[in-house]
Amino acid sequence: MMKLIVSIAALVAMVAAAPALDDANAQILTQENVLEADGKYGWKFSTSNGIQQEESGQGGVAVQGSASWVGDDGVPIVLTYTADENGYHPQGVHLPTPPPIPDYILRALRYIEARNAQNV
């Protein structure tokens, strides 16, 4: 029994002494950059702590990309996005969503629309 306790204690000590894969000690595992003469570009990288990101597009016109990492709670997070003349459009299940529009507001908007249609 004593050998088991000593073995468990030794195992716990080894795990505690192991180097952490935290953000401060992360290493870049892969990195690519592409820049074309017509303004098209692309880049991507991945790190030892699980961060991955990539983006491509036409400089100053439109881009699309994605990023992924593991949150503090251990849950993987994936973000995809586009940006163009209509703005920045992120998507991901981790992003907050607005509450539904209340029925009385929807009714008021329909009423206003109907009144405007009558006045045209």
ChimeraX attribute file (.defattr): number of C-alpha atoms within 10 A of each C-alpha:
attribute: neighborCount
match mode: 1-to-1
recipient: residues
	/A:1	6
	/A:2	7
	/A:3	8
	/A:4	9
	/A:5	10
	/A:6	11
	/A:7	12
	/A:8	12
	/A:9	11
	/A:10	12
	/A:11	12
	/A:12	11
	/A:13	11
	/A:14	11
	/A:15	10
	/A:16	10
	/A:17	9
	/A:18	8
	/A:19	9
	/A:20	12
	/A:21	12
	/A:22	11
	/A:23	12
	/A:24	8
	/A:25	10
	/A:26	15
	/A:27	14
	/A:28	13
	/A:29	13
	/A:30	11
	/A:31	13
	/A:32	10
	/A:33	12
	/A:34	10
	/A:35	13
	/A:36	9
	/A:37	6
	/A:38	8
	/A:39	11
	/A:40	16
	/A:41	16
	/A:42	18
	/A:43	15
	/A:44	17
	/A:45	16
	/A:46	20
	/A:47	16
	/A:48	15
	/A:49	18
	/A:50	17
	/A:51	18
	/A:52	20
	/A:53	18
	/A:54	18
	/A:55	18
	/A:56	19
	/A:57	18
	/A:58	16
	/A:59	13
	/A:60	11
	/A:61	11
	/A:62	16
	/A:63	18
	/A:64	18
	/A:65	18
	/A:66	18
	/A:67	17
	/A:68	16
	/A:69	18
	/A:70	14
	/A:71	9
	/A:72	7
	/A:73	6
	/A:74	8
	/A:75	10
	/A:76	13
	/A:77	15
	/A:78	17
	/A:79	16
	/A:80	16
	/A:81	15
	/A:82	18
	/A:83	16
	/A:84	14
	/A:85	8
	/A:86	8
	/A:87	9
	/A:88	12
	/A:89	11
	/A:90	14
	/A:91	13
	/A:92	12
	/A:93	9
	/A:94	11
	/A:95	11
	/A:96	8
	/A:97	7
	/A:98	6
	/A:99	6
	/A:100	6
	/A:101	8
	/A:102	8
	/A:103	9
	/A:104	9
	/A:105	10
	/A:106	11
	/A:107	11
	/A:108	11
	/A:109	12
	/A:110	12
	/A:111	12
	/A:112	12
	/A:113	11
	/A:114	11
	/A:115	11
	/A:116	10
	/A:117	9
	/A:118	8
	/A:119	6
	/A:120	5
